[in-house]
Amino acid sequence: MVVRGITLQADTLRRQIENAVRDGITSGRYAPGSRLVERELCEELGVSRTSLREALRKLEAEKLVEIVPHKGPVVASISLEEAREIYALRELLEGFAAQEFATRGTDVDLNAFGREAAVLRAHALAGETAEVLEAKSRLYSIMLGRCGNTLVREVLQSLFSRINILRATSLMHPERISQSLAEIDALTKALQARDADTARIYASQHVKNASVVALKLLGEQQQAALVEG
């Protein structure tokens, strides 16, 4: 029992480290391509190097971290082609999920979606990027968890961390934020009306519009990195 207790505590610590570093990456605090200096992270988080390395291996499996020979762990970069593929897949699957959610979701589920959309709007208008990303994740968890298709949920959740990096790139951009909120409001109304076809169209269009801004910004960032290099 003692051994089991120690294992659970160690596992909890590792997950806390994973979450801290993951949040730093998805929020943009640790920029793509930048080194993750183990000594500095250990001091910042107050953890041992062994615990940190275990967490970094998990983040490597999520493709958020790359272990580069003679350099160590660095924040993974998302290529333009990979970003295009992620958005194309999201456009299809999230449109389908919204369509199914409109018909399969309970009134409680749809009301929960509406409340979370209102929370997201409040954080966005306050300029609270981290809170917006968390609210957006909760919003999609409701829809994906209640759309009646486990495979769609699993595929999108497997991309969750990289999706959040792209969201952080585009969601709070001045060119995008007001349009994004309007699209989410329209999706919410379609869902509450149980208009499955319209919900699918709005959900797909929301992803498509986000991709335009995100791919533009990502291309500019990568071009700037080449010039600096």
Disulfide bonds with the S-S distance in Angstrom:
none
